[in-house]
Amino acid sequence: MSSVPKVCWDADVLITILKGDDPDRIVEELVALREAVLAFDAGRLVVVVPTTIFGEVLEPIDDEELTARFDGVLKRSNVVVQPITAEVSLLAGRVRKAVTAPAGS
């Protein structure tokens, strides 16, 4: 599995995938996510998720079927649940802030 590409999916991505849609995402994002899911399902992609994802995904999902699907995803052999240290969490916050900052700020 070492030659298989790795991507990190956060809670927003997983919720979009589990629900199958997100009205706040542009079409190109949804198409890219669907392609990534196909690669993941075929074993051509390893998904890394942070340990913080459990509460972040389960809190907004009030649906037993989606919860079961989430559990199934986490049990897949091509999913790596990565512990998050304080240092990594701070870096992730800085990256998110930089990526989501309005243009020119």
C-alpha positions in Angstrom: 0.0 0.0 0.0 3.0 2.3 0.2 2.9 3.2 -3.5 -0.8 4.1 -3.3 -1.4 7.9 -3.1 -2.6 9.2 0.3 -5.0 12.0 0.9 -6.3 13.5 4.2 -10.1 13.9 4.4 -11.5 16.2 7.1 -15.0 16.1 8.6 -16.5 18.4 5.9 -15.3 16.1 3.1 -16.5 13.0 4.8 -19.9 14.5 5.6 -20.3 15.5 2.0 -19.3 12.0 0.8 -21.7 10.3 3.3 -24.6 12.6 2.4 -23.8 12.5 -1.3 -24.1 16.2 -1.9 -23.3 19.6 -0.5 -25.1 22.7 -1.9 -22.2 24.9 -0.7 -19.6 23.1 -2.9 -19.1 24.0 -6.6 -19.7 21.3 -9.2 -16.0 20.8 -9.8 -15.4 20.0 -6.2 -18.2 17.4 -6.2 -16.9 15.8 -9.4 -13.4 15.6 -7.8 -14.7 14.1 -4.7 -16.7 11.5 -6.6 -13.5 10.6 -8.5 -11.6 10.3 -5.3 -14.3 8.1 -3.8 -14.1 5.8 -6.8 -10.3 5.5 -6.4 -10.8 4.9 -2.7 -13.4 2.2 -3.3 -11.1 0.5 -5.8 -8.2 0.6 -3.3 -6.2 3.0 -5.4 -6.2 5.7 -2.7 -5.4 5.6 1.0 -7.4 8.0 3.1 -5.9 9.5 6.3 -8.3 10.9 8.8 -7.5 12.6 12.1 -8.7 11.2 15.4 -10.8 14.4 15.9 -13.0 13.3 13.0 -15.2 11.1 15.2 -17.0 13.9 17.0 -16.9 16.3 14.1 -18.7 13.8 11.8 -21.0 12.2 14.2 -22.3 15.4 15.8 -24.0 16.9 12.7 -25.2 13.5 11.4 -28.4 12.4 13.1 -29.1 9.4 10.9 -28.4 5.8 11.8 -27.7 4.7 8.2 -25.1 7.5 7.7 -23.5 6.6 11.0 -23.2 3.0 10.0 -21.7 4.0 6.6 -19.2 6.2 8.5 -18.3 3.3 10.7 -17.8 1.1 7.6 -15.5 3.6 6.0 -13.3 3.7 9.1 -13.0 -0.1 9.2 -11.6 -0.2 5.6 -8.0 -1.4 5.2 -7.1 1.7 3.1 -8.1 4.1 5.9 -5.5 5.3 8.4 -6.7 7.0 11.6 -4.0 9.4 12.6 -3.6 10.7 16.2 -3.4 14.5 16.2 -0.9 16.3 18.5 -1.3 19.9 19.6 1.5 20.9 17.2 -0.3 19.3 14.2 -3.6 20.8 15.3 -2.1 24.3 15.4 -0.5 23.8 12.0 -3.7 22.6 10.5 -5.5 25.6 11.9 -3.0 27.9 10.3 -3.3 26.2 7.0 -7.1 26.3 7.1 -7.0 30.0 8.1 -4.7 30.8 5.2 -6.7 28.8 2.7 -10.1 30.3 3.7 -8.9 33.9 4.1 -10.5 36.4 1.7 -8.4 37.3 -1.3 -6.1 40.2 -0.6 -6.0 39.8 3.1 
